[in-house]
Amino acid sequence: MSNNTDQPGTPGTESDTPLHYLPLAEQARRIRSGELSAVVLTRAYLGRIHSHNPQLNSFITIDEDRAIEQAQRVDDAISRGEQVGPLAGIPLAVKDSIPTKGLRTTDNSNLLADWVPEHDAAAVEKLRRAGAVVIGKANLNEFGWSRPLEADLAPPPWNPWNPRFASVGSSSGSGAAASGGLASAAIGTDGGGSIRLPGGAHGLIGFKPTHGLVSRRGMDHNSHSEISPLTRTVEDAALMLDALAGFVPDDDMSWPGAPVGYADRLSEADVRGWRIGVPWKFVRSAPNEPEVLAAFEEFLGTLESLGCEVIDVPVRGLAEARMANFLVLNAEAYQRHAKSLGEYWDSYGEITRVYLMQGAYLGADDLLNASEVGRTVRGLLESEIFSADKTGVRALAMPTSPFVTAERSRRPGEHSRGINACFTAPFNITGHPSTSVPAGFSESNGLPIGAMLTTALHNDLELLQLAHAHEQATNWHLRHPEL
Amino acid sequence: MQDPGSPSDIMQRMMSTAPMSQSDAEQLHQLLAGVNAAATRMAELVPIFPAEVDPNLLSLTVDGNDD
């Protein structure tokens, strides 16, 4: 597998990239300078949504009129010479589990088909404050759980890179919208890999921040699910994180740290000499498809070419952390849905409702045991792996998923075992920042393959810097689906 | 974790919570095997107070089995 022009997609350069595939950062620069109208950009995406959403099912709801109004306000402010936010006029897709004021939020469930929230989630408030335009609500697995079915409120999304294949979820519509050029970027949630997995499968940056960096206020259950960006470049992810991060006092999980300025500091780091740990025994024990391992080895080679030192580092407890995360997810999901399952059983999808019942037999001791094991693995990673006094690893590297496509993850046996998320889920309960980056393509079906990097808690900046250095050494991010 | 028993036991108990069918109960029974395995593993790892989880008992592989 080589980084050459025989690979799928449009092997363009930044200078000949069409407007809808331009990096968000470049679109924002042009809007602020008056070179590009926010209304023109928004209308361009709405046009593509109308053309391609009937095939891709990326969006459940499109907020056309209000998106144009928001974009017009940005254009008006700029024409008056007013200061605008860093995301001014940027059309974003928001996963339909994230509440949006006055815009229905369905969780892709018939149960919430007509629910219109009275408040924005804190993350949406922050994006709007930065000037972003919410263009619509993106498709997902029902309640971010379960396996998608044609009978869901919205049918499953398809991958723009090869629409014969399903989009990996649960932030599947967000991934399809960002990669297919139906929005500048998207946000979703990652409770076990639901940003990083679609990031990998769509050729995107799927960046899960440190637990608490982005407030979950206004969201549903699931304390380890992080609101996260899906973007076409690392700089775009950094800009999104700049807007999303920050203390929210009435969120008990929000981290009271000062803003870092991620986008401005992307190029500050010299990654030469950075030690990158690969837990090879763990990686090789997964049922990896050969193309995944080939792409991963090429990814490690690129890091070495940047001057990083790649070492084998045994990491204990990742399987147990995944199990612990699985138990907490199940307990929280059941607790939140138990009453409505009794009242509205038939309104839930036939697989979702059974999945939601998995937590019914768990007790407080199970949940607290899982939390304790999660804390142990978190401590081990901090004290043994990322500590400069011990292994001194700056980042852990793994594939994002053992599988190239969503199809294996949809098989009932594989799905219930959570194998698709075997690399991603451990870092939800431990809270570590973790990102999927584009690392190649399948030669058999043209679908992207991701690799994953994870750094120490609150080291989101170094994670972005390392991902950025890798991106500068490749051209995966310059390829786009031919839609 | 409580022992869920057979699909019939599940159906009998869960009917008080939700109008579950026999087919639903059979699916849930299969899923609960995974939940039970995870809960059992967690319980094995958490020792008698005041000892803490022994990191050496944690595994190095995806399946949690180092053999």
Interface residues (C-beta under 8 A of the other chain):
Chain A: P279 K281 F282 S285 A286 P314 V315 R316 G317 L318 A319 E320 M323 A324 F326 L327 N330 A338 L341 G342 W345 D346 E350 I351 R353 V354 Y355 M357 Q358 G359 A360 Y361 L362 G363 D365 D366 N369 A370 E372 V373 T376 V377 L380 P412 S416 R417 G418 I419 C422
Chain B: M1 Q2 P4 M14 T17 A18 P19 M20 D24 Q27 L28 Q30 L31 L32 G34 V35 N36 A37 A38 A39 R41 M42 A43 L45 V46 E52 V53 P55 N56 L58 S59 L60 T61 V62 D63 G64
